[in-house]
């Protein structure tokens, strides 16, 4: 397996150099051999998501870096966001702001073996205002032909929700499960409750959104058809339709996270 690692630093105040760096990354990726895997990592000084990657989202001036949109179309994955679809953590902070501007992007073959992705605070070691982004990737599935039994033993699997196979009864049971969980948690009463302070209101609303998020995921796992996919050779490449289906729950979580951010 051939592996290319591209280290990136895009200066925040020099658009010409920034464009040149992005063009070089595009050139390297475009010219790679068919089975070559690529890692693009570094300080991009821009955020992918205005809501999730900023403590204080920009109201009108947010513009996504062109390389982010292009690299996604090439089936590259943001390792941290793949493992933590809705978590808000930041790699750079100041008194006024906090943003996630440091990334590890990997090509599809590497993404299928992604095990962990974290943001670690090592200020005492580096004396930097940036945190370290780490990713742990299993690559044996690309360097050897593993049987399904071997892959299963190593826990290399994911759950795929089969939304296109869900019947009317499935969706009715899904809705009933949501209602039941909201009643158990007394969600409606919590929403109508009057708080005594701003801190209590924020804490209560965050808890409510967490309950809704958990209920959505639990109901989907119980009542929406699904299957376990192992990282065998035949399963590594997914169709665009499969990706869209798998991301539906993540999109629901994203809506909840956006609502929490607005409430905050």
C-alpha positions in Angstrom: 0.0 0.0 0.0 1.3 3.4 -1.0 0.6 6.2 1.6 1.0 10.0 1.0 0.9 12.3 4.0 0.4 16.0 3.3 1.1 18.5 6.1 -0.8 21.8 5.7 -0.5 25.3 7.1 -2.8 27.9 5.6 -2.0 31.4 6.9 -5.2 33.2 8.0 -4.3 36.6 6.5 -2.7 35.8 3.1 -5.3 34.7 0.6 -2.9 34.3 -2.3 -0.7 31.8 -0.4 -3.8 30.1 0.9 -5.1 29.5 -2.6 -1.6 28.3 -3.7 -1.5 25.7 -0.9 -5.0 24.5 -1.7 -4.2 24.1 -5.4 -1.1 22.1 -4.5 -3.1 19.7 -2.3 -5.6 19.3 -5.1 -2.8 18.6 -7.6 -1.2 15.9 -5.4 -4.5 14.1 -4.7 -5.6 14.3 -8.3 -2.3 12.7 -9.5 -2.1 9.9 -7.0 -2.1 6.3 -8.2 -5.4 4.3 -8.1 -4.9 2.5 -4.8 -2.8 5.2 -3.0 -4.2 6.3 0.3 -3.8 9.9 1.5 -3.7 11.8 4.8 -4.1 15.6 4.7 -3.4 17.1 8.1 -2.5 20.4 9.7 -3.7 23.9 10.7 -6.2 25.1 8.1 -7.1 28.3 10.1 -10.7 27.8 8.9 -13.7 25.8 10.2 -15.7 23.2 8.3 -19.0 23.8 10.2 -20.0 27.3 11.5 -22.1 25.8 14.3 -20.2 22.7 15.5 -16.7 24.1 15.1 -17.1 27.5 16.6 -18.0 28.5 20.2 -19.4 31.7 18.8 -20.8 31.0 15.3 -20.4 33.8 12.7 -23.7 35.4 11.8 -23.2 36.5 8.2 -19.5 36.4 7.3 -18.9 32.6 7.4 -17.3 31.2 4.2 -16.1 27.6 4.0 -12.6 27.1 2.7 -12.8 25.7 -0.9 -10.5 22.8 -0.2 -13.0 21.5 2.4 -15.8 21.2 -0.1 -13.5 19.7 -2.8 -11.9 17.1 -0.6 -15.3 15.8 0.6 -16.3 15.2 -3.0 -13.1 13.1 -3.3 -14.5 10.8 -0.6 -12.1 12.1 2.1 -13.3 12.1 5.7 -12.7 14.5 8.6 -11.5 11.9 11.2 -12.7 13.7 14.3 -16.2 14.4 12.9 -16.5 10.8 11.7 -16.1 9.6 15.3 -17.9 12.5 17.0 -20.7 13.7 14.7 -22.1 16.3 17.1 -19.5 16.8 19.7 -18.2 20.4 20.1 -14.5 20.5 20.9 -11.9 23.1 19.8 -8.3 23.0 18.8 -7.5 26.7 19.2 -8.8 29.1 21.9 -8.3 32.7 22.9 -10.1 35.0 25.3 -12.6 35.9 22.6 -13.1 32.8 20.6 -12.7 29.0 20.3 -12.5 27.1 17.0 -11.7 23.7 15.5 -9.3 24.6 12.8 -6.8 21.7 13.0 -7.8 18.6 11.0 -6.8 15.1 9.9 -8.5 14.2 6.6 -8.1 10.7 5.3 -9.1 9.0 2.0 -11.9 6.4 2.0 -9.7 3.3 2.5 -8.2 4.7 5.6 -11.5 6.0 6.9 -12.9 2.5 6.8 -10.3 1.4 9.4 -10.7 4.5 11.6 -10.7 3.5 15.3 -10.3 6.7 17.4 -10.0 10.4 16.8 -9.4 12.8 19.7 -8.4 16.4 20.5 -5.9 16.4 23.3 -4.7 19.3 25.5 -0.9 19.2 25.7 -0.2 22.9 26.5 2.3 21.9 29.3 4.3 20.0 26.7 4.1 22.1 23.6 3.5 25.6 25.1 1.2 26.1 22.1 -2.2 27.7 21.9 -3.3 24.8 19.7 -4.4 21.4 20.9 -3.2 18.1 19.3 -5.5 16.2 17.0 -4.9 12.4 16.9 -6.4 9.6 14.9 -5.9 5.8 15.2 -6.4 3.9 12.0 -6.4 0.1 11.4 -4.9 -0.6 7.9 -4.5 -4.4 7.9 -7.8 -4.6 5.9 -6.0 -2.8 3.1 -2.7 -4.7 3.2 -4.1 -8.3 3.6 -7.2 -10.1 2.5 -9.0 -10.8 5.7 -12.0 -13.1 6.0 -15.2 -11.9 7.5 -14.5 -14.0 10.6 -11.2 -12.2 11.1 -12.6 -8.8 10.6 -15.5 -9.6 13.0 -13.1 -10.8 15.6 -11.3 -7.4 15.5 -14.6 -5.5 15.9 -14.3 -3.8 12.5 -18.0 -3.1 12.0 -20.6 -0.4 11.8 -24.4 -0.2 11.8 -26.2 0.8 8.6 -29.8 1.9 9.0 -32.0 0.7 6.1 -34.4 3.6 5.8 -35.6 2.7 2.4 -36.8 -0.7 3.7 -38.7 0.8 6.7 -42.5 0.1 6.4 -45.3 2.2 7.7 -45.6 0.0 10.8 -41.9 0.6 11.5 -42.3 4.4 11.4 -45.4 4.2 13.6 -43.5 2.1 16.1 -40.6 4.6 15.9 -43.0 7.5 16.6 -44.6 5.6 19.5 -41.2 4.8 21.0 -40.3 8.5 20.9 -43.5 9.5 22.5 -43.1 6.9 25.3 -39.5 8.0 26.0 -40.6 11.7 26.2 -43.3 10.8 28.6 -41.0 8.8 30.8 -38.5 11.7 31.0 -41.4 14.2 31.4 -39.9 16.2 28.5 -43.0 18.4 27.9 -43.2 19.3 31.6 -39.5 20.1 31.6 -40.0 22.4 28.6 -42.9 24.2 30.3 -41.1 24.5 33.6 -40.2 28.0 34.8 -36.5 28.4 35.8 -35.1 30.7 38.4 -32.0 31.8 36.7 -30.3 32.0 33.3 -27.9 29.2 34.4 -30.7 26.9 35.4 -32.5 27.6 32.1 -29.4 26.8 30.0 -28.8 23.6 32.1 -32.4 22.5 31.7 -32.6 23.1 28.0 -29.3 21.2 27.4 -30.7 18.3 29.3 -33.9 18.4 27.3 -32.0 18.3 24.0 -29.9 15.4 25.3 -33.1 13.5 26.1 -34.4 14.1 22.6 -31.2 13.1 20.9 -31.0 9.9 23.0 -34.6 9.1 22.2 -34.1 9.5 18.5 -31.2 7.1 18.4 -32.8 4.6 20.7 -36.0 4.5 18.7 -34.1 4.2 15.4 -32.1 1.2 16.8 -35.3 -0.5 18.0 -37.6 0.0 15.1 -35.7 1.0 11.9 -34.3 -2.0 9.9 -30.6 -2.1 10.1 -27.6 -4.4 9.4 -24.0 -4.7 10.6 -21.4 -4.1 8.0 -17.9 -5.5 8.3 -14.8 -4.0 6.7 -14.2 -6.8 4.3 -12.9 -6.1 0.8 -16.4 -6.3 -0.7 -17.9 -3.9 1.9 -15.2 -1.2 1.9 -16.6 0.9 -0.9 -20.1 2.2 -0.2 -22.5 3.7 -2.7 -23.6 7.3 -2.4 -27.1 6.1 -1.5 -25.8 4.1 1.4 -23.8 7.0 2.7 -26.9 9.2 2.7 -29.0 6.7 4.5 -26.3 6.1 7.2 -26.0 9.9 7.8 -29.8 10.5 8.4 -29.5 10.0 12.2 -26.4 12.1 12.2 -28.3 14.9 10.5 -31.0 14.7 13.2 -28.3 15.0 15.9 -26.9 18.0 14.0 -30.3 19.7 14.1 -30.5 19.2 17.9 -26.9 20.5 18.3 -27.8 23.6 16.3 -30.9 24.2 18.5 -28.8 23.8 21.6 -26.3 26.4 20.3 -29.0 28.9 19.5 -30.6 28.4 23.0 -27.1 29.0 24.5 
